[in-house]
Amino acid sequence: MFIGISALTLDGKGRMTVPARHRDMLLAQAAGRLTITKSPEGCLLLFADPQWQEFRAKIAALPMAAQGWKRIYLGHATETEIDATGRVLLSPELRAAARIEREIDLIGMGSHFEVWDRATHQSREAAVIEAGMPDAVREIVV
């Protein structure tokens, strides 16, 4: 399970260094094979290969009425690998889709990661907090 947040900076070629605590698990689970895709939330989703295969199968099984959503998740998917120095390339197309320039937040979401432009993430998180905690969440955490 991937949890926690890491503040990272992309290098000049658009690569992020995967934090060691996650890199070791990704190498063990998927030999470093990853898939990154666009999310309509405004971030990128990063999956280790086994979790991507599960997610991809669920999306592919959606009915034709969801064809547009299939296109978002599957059509924008890019397979990549952790390189020898522990970095992962975020393609220019995916960086543009998430408005990522240099400063990013990598957020562990259990089965996958979200990759956010840092300023966008901070703004979205502030809006969530300002909107208040829904009862379904309050019942669990308070």
PyRosetta script that sets phi, psi and omega in degrees:
from pyrosetta import init, pose_from_sequence

init()
pose = pose_from_sequence("MFIGISALTLDGKGRMTVPARHRDMLLAQAAGRLTITKSPEGCLLLFADPQWQEFRAKIAALPMAAQGWKRIYLGHATETEIDATGRVLLSPELRAAARIEREIDLIGMGSHFEVWDRATHQSREAAVIEAGMPDAVREIVV")
pose.set_psi(1, 130.4)
pose.set_omega(1, -179.5)
pose.set_phi(2, -97.2)
pose.set_psi(2, 122.9)
pose.set_omega(2, 177.9)
pose.set_phi(3, -137.9)
pose.set_psi(3, 163.2)
pose.set_omega(3, 175.7)
pose.set_phi(4, 98.6)
pose.set_psi(4, 167.5)
pose.set_omega(4, -179.9)
pose.set_phi(5, -123.4)
pose.set_psi(5, 141.2)
pose.set_omega(5, 176.6)
pose.set_phi(6, -128.8)
pose.set_psi(6, 127.7)
pose.set_omega(6, 174.9)
pose.set_phi(7, -87.9)
pose.set_psi(7, 120.0)
pose.set_omega(7, -174.9)
pose.set_phi(8, -128.1)
pose.set_psi(8, 164.2)
pose.set_omega(8, 176.0)
pose.set_phi(9, -126.9)
pose.set_psi(9, 128.7)
pose.set_omega(9, 176.8)
pose.set_phi(10, -71.7)
pose.set_psi(10, 147.1)
pose.set_omega(10, 173.9)
pose.set_phi(11, -80.9)
pose.set_psi(11, -178.6)
pose.set_omega(11, -176.1)
pose.set_phi(12, -62.8)
pose.set_psi(12, -19.1)
pose.set_omega(12, 179.7)
pose.set_phi(13, -99.1)
pose.set_psi(13, 4.6)
pose.set_omega(13, 178.4)
pose.set_phi(14, 84.6)
pose.set_psi(14, 24.6)
pose.set_omega(14, 179.3)
pose.set_phi(15, -101.2)
pose.set_psi(15, 142.7)
pose.set_omega(15, 173.7)
pose.set_phi(16, -111.8)
pose.set_psi(16, 145.2)
pose.set_omega(16, 175.2)
pose.set_phi(17, -87.9)
pose.set_psi(17, 122.6)
pose.set_omega(17, -179.9)
pose.set_phi(18, -75.8)
pose.set_psi(18, 125.9)
pose.set_omega(18, 178.4)
pose.set_phi(19, -55.5)
pose.set_psi(19, 143.6)
pose.set_omega(19, -174.7)
pose.set_phi(20, -54.8)
pose.set_psi(20, -39.4)
pose.set_omega(20, -176.9)
pose.set_phi(21, -63.6)
pose.set_psi(21, -29.7)
pose.set_omega(21, 177.2)
pose.set_phi(22, -90.3)
pose.set_psi(22, -36.9)
pose.set_omega(22, -177.7)
pose.set_phi(23, -58.4)
pose.set_psi(23, -45.2)
pose.set_omega(23, -179.1)
pose.set_phi(24, -59.9)
pose.set_psi(24, -41.6)
pose.set_omega(24, -179.5)
pose.set_phi(25, -69.4)
pose.set_psi(25, -40.0)
pose.set_omega(25, 179.5)
pose.set_phi(26, -65.9)
pose.set_psi(26, -37.9)
pose.set_omega(26, 177.4)
pose.set_phi(27, -67.1)
pose.set_psi(27, -39.2)
pose.set_omega(27, -179.5)
pose.set_phi(28, -71.1)
pose.set_psi(28, -41.7)
pose.set_omega(28, -176.0)
pose.set_phi(29, -77.1)
pose.set_psi(29, -36.8)
pose.set_omega(29, -169.6)
pose.set_phi(30, -136.8)
pose.set_psi(30, 16.2)
pose.set_omega(30, -177.3)
pose.set_phi(31, 52.6)
pose.set_psi(31, 30.6)
pose.set_omega(31, 178.6)
pose.set_phi(32, 79.6)
pose.set_psi(32, 3.5)
pose.set_omega(32, 179.4)
pose.set_phi(33, -80.9)
pose.set_psi(33, 125.4)
pose.set_omega(33, -176.0)
pose.set_phi(34, -130.9)
pose.set_psi(34, 159.5)
pose.set_omega(34, 170.9)
pose.set_phi(35, -130.4)
pose.set_psi(35, 134.8)
pose.set_omega(35, 178.2)
pose.set_phi(36, -119.4)
pose.set_psi(36, 136.0)
pose.set_omega(36, 178.8)
pose.set_phi(37, -142.6)
pose.set_psi(37, 167.9)
pose.set_omega(37, -179.8)
pose.set_phi(38, -78.7)
pose.set_psi(38, 145.6)
pose.set_omega(38, 173.9)
pose.set_phi(39, -120.1)
pose.set_psi(39, 141.2)
pose.set_omega(39, 176.8)
pose.set_phi(40, -68.7)
pose.set_psi(40, -7.7)
pose.set_omega(40, 176.9)
pose.set_phi(41, -74.3)
pose.set_psi(41, -14.4)
pose.set_omega(41, -179.4)
pose.set_phi(42, 102.7)
pose.set_psi(42, 13.4)
pose.set_omega(42, 178.6)
pose.set_phi(43, -127.2)
pose.set_psi(43, -173.7)
pose.set_omega(43, 172.3)
pose.set_phi(44, -111.2)
pose.set_psi(44, 149.8)
pose.set_omega(44, 174.7)
pose.set_phi(45, -107.6)
pose.set_psi(45, 132.4)
pose.set_omega(45, -179.0)
pose.set_phi(46, -121.4)
pose.set_psi(46, 123.2)
pose.set_omega(46, -176.7)
pose.set_phi(47, -121.0)
pose.set_psi(47, 141.2)
pose.set_omega(47, 164.0)
pose.set_phi(48, -70.9)
pose.set_psi(48, 154.7)
pose.set_omega(48, -173.3)
pose.set_phi(49, -52.9)
pose.set_psi(49, -46.7)
pose.set_omega(49, -178.6)
pose.set_phi(50, -61.2)
pose.set_psi(50, -41.1)
pose.set_omega(50, 179.5)
pose.set_phi(51, -71.1)
pose.set_psi(51, -33.7)
pose.set_omega(51, 176.1)
pose.set_phi(52, -64.0)
pose.set_psi(52, -43.0)
pose.set_omega(52, -179.4)
pose.set_phi(53, -59.2)
pose.set_psi(53, -40.8)
pose.set_omega(53, 177.2)
pose.set_phi(54, -65.4)
pose.set_psi(54, -48.1)
pose.set_omega(54, -179.1)
pose.set_phi(55, -62.5)
pose.set_psi(55, -45.9)
pose.set_omega(55, -178.9)
pose.set_phi(56, -59.5)
pose.set_psi(56, -41.7)
pose.set_omega(56, 179.8)
pose.set_phi(57, -63.6)
pose.set_psi(57, -40.3)
pose.set_omega(57, 178.6)
pose.set_phi(58, -65.6)
pose.set_psi(58, -42.6)
pose.set_omega(58, -180.0)
pose.set_phi(59, -67.7)
pose.set_psi(59, -44.2)
pose.set_omega(59, -179.3)
pose.set_phi(60, -61.6)
pose.set_psi(60, -28.0)
pose.set_omega(60, -178.1)
pose.set_phi(61, -82.5)
pose.set_psi(61, -4.9)
pose.set_omega(61, 179.4)
pose.set_phi(62, -63.3)
pose.set_psi(62, 150.9)
pose.set_omega(62, -179.8)
pose.set_phi(63, -70.6)
pose.set_psi(63, 167.5)
pose.set_omega(63, -179.3)
pose.set_phi(64, -56.6)
pose.set_psi(64, -28.1)
pose.set_omega(64, 178.8)
pose.set_phi(65, -61.7)
pose.set_psi(65, -18.4)
pose.set_omega(65, 179.7)
pose.set_phi(66, -105.3)
pose.set_psi(66, 20.3)
pose.set_omega(66, -176.4)
pose.set_phi(67, -55.4)
pose.set_psi(67, -38.7)
pose.set_omega(67, 178.7)
pose.set_phi(68, -61.9)
pose.set_psi(68, -37.9)
pose.set_omega(68, 178.6)
pose.set_phi(69, -71.0)
pose.set_psi(69, -36.6)
pose.set_omega(69, 175.0)
pose.set_phi(70, -59.4)
pose.set_psi(70, -43.4)
pose.set_omega(70, -179.1)
pose.set_phi(71, -61.5)
pose.set_psi(71, -40.9)
pose.set_omega(71, 179.3)
pose.set_phi(72, -62.7)
pose.set_psi(72, -52.6)
pose.set_omega(72, -173.8)
pose.set_phi(73, -77.2)
pose.set_psi(73, -46.2)
pose.set_omega(73, -175.8)
pose.set_phi(74, -85.7)
pose.set_psi(74, -38.8)
pose.set_omega(74, -177.5)
pose.set_phi(75, -66.8)
pose.set_psi(75, -27.2)
pose.set_omega(75, -179.7)
pose.set_phi(76, -98.0)
pose.set_psi(76, 0.0)
pose.set_omega(76, -176.7)
pose.set_phi(77, -68.0)
pose.set_psi(77, 138.4)
pose.set_omega(77, 178.1)
pose.set_phi(78, -130.5)
pose.set_psi(78, 125.2)
pose.set_omega(78, 176.4)
pose.set_phi(79, -83.7)
pose.set_psi(79, 140.5)
pose.set_omega(79, -180.0)
pose.set_phi(80, -151.1)
pose.set_psi(80, 178.2)
pose.set_omega(80, 178.2)
pose.set_phi(81, -139.7)
pose.set_psi(81, 154.6)
pose.set_omega(81, 171.3)
pose.set_phi(82, -72.5)
pose.set_psi(82, 127.0)
pose.set_omega(82, -177.9)
pose.set_phi(83, -80.5)
pose.set_psi(83, 179.7)
pose.set_omega(83, -174.4)
pose.set_phi(84, -62.5)
pose.set_psi(84, -21.4)
pose.set_omega(84, 179.6)
pose.set_phi(85, -102.8)
pose.set_psi(85, 12.2)
pose.set_omega(85, 174.9)
pose.set_phi(86, 82.7)
pose.set_psi(86, 21.4)
pose.set_omega(86, -179.0)
pose.set_phi(87, -107.3)
pose.set_psi(87, 156.2)
pose.set_omega(87, 177.2)
pose.set_phi(88, -129.0)
pose.set_psi(88, 131.9)
pose.set_omega(88, 178.0)
pose.set_phi(89, -82.5)
pose.set_psi(89, 129.3)
pose.set_omega(89, 169.9)
pose.set_phi(90, -99.3)
pose.set_psi(90, 116.3)
pose.set_omega(90, -174.5)
pose.set_phi(91, -60.8)
pose.set_psi(91, 153.0)
pose.set_omega(91, 178.0)
pose.set_phi(92, -56.6)
pose.set_psi(92, -36.8)
pose.set_omega(92, -179.6)
pose.set_phi(93, -65.1)
pose.set_psi(93, -43.4)
pose.set_omega(93, 179.5)
pose.set_phi(94, -70.6)
pose.set_psi(94, -39.2)
pose.set_omega(94, 176.5)
pose.set_phi(95, -60.4)
pose.set_psi(95, -41.7)
pose.set_omega(95, 179.1)
pose.set_phi(96, -65.4)
pose.set_psi(96, -40.5)
pose.set_omega(96, -179.4)
pose.set_phi(97, -61.1)
pose.set_psi(97, -34.8)
pose.set_omega(97, -178.8)
pose.set_phi(98, -100.3)
pose.set_psi(98, 6.7)
pose.set_omega(98, -179.6)
pose.set_phi(99, 55.1)
pose.set_psi(99, 39.1)
pose.set_omega(99, 179.4)
pose.set_phi(100, -89.8)
pose.set_psi(100, 129.6)
pose.set_omega(100, 176.9)
pose.set_phi(101, -112.3)
pose.set_psi(101, -65.8)
pose.set_omega(101, -176.4)
pose.set_phi(102, -140.3)
pose.set_psi(102, -48.3)
pose.set_omega(102, -177.5)
pose.set_phi(103, -89.3)
pose.set_psi(103, 123.2)
pose.set_omega(103, -177.2)
pose.set_phi(104, -130.6)
pose.set_psi(104, 159.3)
pose.set_omega(104, 170.0)
pose.set_phi(105, -116.4)
pose.set_psi(105, 126.4)
pose.set_omega(105, 175.3)
pose.set_phi(106, -102.3)
pose.set_psi(106, 117.9)
pose.set_omega(106, -173.2)
pose.set_phi(107, -118.0)
pose.set_psi(107, 121.1)
pose.set_omega(107, 176.0)
pose.set_phi(108, -75.0)
pose.set_psi(108, 124.5)
pose.set_omega(108, -176.5)
pose.set_phi(109, -116.5)
pose.set_psi(109, 29.7)
pose.set_omega(109, -179.9)
pose.set_phi(110, 92.7)
pose.set_psi(110, -87.6)
pose.set_omega(110, -176.5)
pose.set_phi(111, -88.4)
pose.set_psi(111, -10.5)
pose.set_omega(111, -177.3)
pose.set_phi(112, -155.6)
pose.set_psi(112, -177.2)
pose.set_omega(112, 177.0)
pose.set_phi(113, -118.5)
pose.set_psi(113, 153.5)
pose.set_omega(113, 165.1)
pose.set_phi(114, -108.8)
pose.set_psi(114, 139.4)
pose.set_omega(114, 177.1)
pose.set_phi(115, -116.9)
pose.set_psi(115, 115.8)
pose.set_omega(115, -175.1)
pose.set_phi(116, -117.1)
pose.set_psi(116, 145.0)
pose.set_omega(116, 161.1)
pose.set_phi(117, -60.9)
pose.set_psi(117, 130.3)
pose.set_omega(117, -172.2)
pose.set_phi(118, -59.0)
pose.set_psi(118, -46.5)
pose.set_omega(118, -178.7)
pose.set_phi(119, -63.4)
pose.set_psi(119, -40.1)
pose.set_omega(119, 178.2)
pose.set_phi(120, -63.9)
pose.set_psi(120, -44.6)
pose.set_omega(120, 179.4)
pose.set_phi(121, -61.1)
pose.set_psi(121, -45.8)
pose.set_omega(121, -179.6)
pose.set_phi(122, -61.9)
pose.set_psi(122, -40.0)
pose.set_omega(122, 178.6)
pose.set_phi(123, -66.0)
pose.set_psi(123, -45.4)
pose.set_omega(123, 179.6)
pose.set_phi(124, -63.8)
pose.set_psi(124, -41.7)
pose.set_omega(124, -179.5)
pose.set_phi(125, -65.6)
pose.set_psi(125, -40.5)
pose.set_omega(125, 177.9)
pose.set_phi(126, -62.1)
pose.set_psi(126, -39.2)
pose.set_omega(126, 178.9)
pose.set_phi(127, -66.1)
pose.set_psi(127, -38.6)
pose.set_omega(127, 178.2)
pose.set_phi(128, -63.2)
pose.set_psi(128, -46.0)
pose.set_omega(128, -179.2)
pose.set_phi(129, -65.5)
pose.set_psi(129, -42.2)
pose.set_omega(129, 180.0)
pose.set_phi(130, -63.2)
pose.set_psi(130, -34.0)
pose.set_omega(130, -179.3)
pose.set_phi(131, -69.2)
pose.set_psi(131, -17.6)
pose.set_omega(131, 179.2)
pose.set_phi(132, 91.6)
pose.set_psi(132, 159.8)
pose.set_omega(132, -176.2)
pose.set_phi(133, -84.2)
pose.set_psi(133, 124.2)
pose.set_omega(133, 176.4)
pose.set_phi(134, -65.3)
pose.set_psi(134, 153.8)
pose.set_omega(134, -178.9)
pose.set_phi(135, -57.0)
pose.set_psi(135, -39.0)
pose.set_omega(135, -178.8)
pose.set_phi(136, -60.6)
pose.set_psi(136, -35.5)
pose.set_omega(136, 178.1)
pose.set_phi(137, -78.4)
pose.set_psi(137, -44.0)
pose.set_omega(137, -178.3)
pose.set_phi(138, -56.4)
pose.set_psi(138, -39.0)
pose.set_omega(138, -179.1)
pose.set_phi(139, -63.0)
pose.set_psi(139, -26.8)
pose.set_omega(139, -178.6)
pose.set_phi(140, -88.1)
pose.set_psi(140, -42.1)
pose.set_omega(140, -169.2)
pose.set_phi(141, -101.4)
pose.set_psi(141, -14.2)
pose.set_omega(141, -177.6)
pose.set_phi(142, -112.7)
pose.dump_pdb("model.pdb")
